[in-house]
Amino acid sequence: MDQKGQAIGAATLIEAPNGVLVRAEAANLPPDLHGFHIHEVGRCDLQGGFESAGGNYNPT
């Protein structure tokens, strides 16, 4: 979701023999380099600046 609450893509996580395979698809992004990060909770409520998603995932 973007800052306006519009869906811009989706990611699928698949358990694999050597870890997790992440497949992401996004559309309507401005030209430039892009990246992503994973949050602790699978919730993205626009109210409160997406704080409902919790902190950034850190496996260590």
C-alpha positions as semicolon CSV with decimal commas, in nm:
position;residue;x (nm);y (nm);z (nm)
1;M;0,000;0,000;0,000
2;D;0,112;0,351;-0,064
3;Q;0,069;0,648;0,169
4;K;-0,277;0,709;0,025
5;G;-0,390;0,356;0,115
6;Q;-0,392;0,235;-0,245
7;A;-0,269;-0,115;-0,320
8;I;0,041;-0,102;-0,542
9;G;0,135;-0,468;-0,541
10;A;0,151;-0,798;-0,361
11;A;0,412;-1,041;-0,237
12;T;0,399;-1,416;-0,198
13;L;0,628;-1,594;0,048
14;I;0,696;-1,962;-0,011
15;E;0,887;-2,191;0,223
16;A;1,177;-2,344;0,029
17;P;1,449;-2,597;0,120
18;N;1,708;-2,326;0,188
19;G;1,492;-2,045;0,324
20;V;1,198;-1,843;0,200
21;L;1,133;-1,746;-0,160
22;V;0,978;-1,400;-0,195
23;R;0,800;-1,311;-0,517
24;A;0,680;-0,952;-0,542
25;E;0,487;-0,774;-0,813
26;A;0,413;-0,401;-0,812
27;A;0,266;-0,151;-1,058
28;N;0,237;0,223;-1,108
29;L;0,565;0,303;-0,934
30;P;0,758;0,613;-1,038
31;P;1,079;0,547;-1,234
32;D;1,370;0,493;-0,991
33;L;1,523;0,223;-0,775
34;H;1,284;0,056;-0,531
35;G;1,311;-0,190;-0,244
36;F;1,095;-0,341;0,027
37;H;1,108;-0,452;0,388
38;I;0,897;-0,683;0,601
39;H;0,698;-0,580;0,908
40;E;0,621;-0,785;1,219
41;V;0,243;-0,789;1,163
42;G;0,043;-0,844;0,844
43;R;-0,175;-0,538;0,895
44;C;-0,143;-0,203;0,713
45;D;-0,397;0,045;0,849
46;L;-0,354;0,390;0,696
47;Q;-0,473;0,559;1,016
48;G;-0,177;0,619;1,244
49;G;0,082;0,607;0,966
50;F;0,083;0,226;0,925
51;E;0,195;0,178;1,288
52;S;-0,043;-0,121;1,303
53;A;0,217;-0,317;1,101
54;G;0,458;-0,310;1,397
55;G;0,832;-0,278;1,364
56;N;1,053;-0,395;1,079
57;Y;1,122;-0,769;1,081
58;N;1,474;-0,854;1,194
59;P;1,546;-1,229;1,218
60;T;1,840;-1,173;1,454
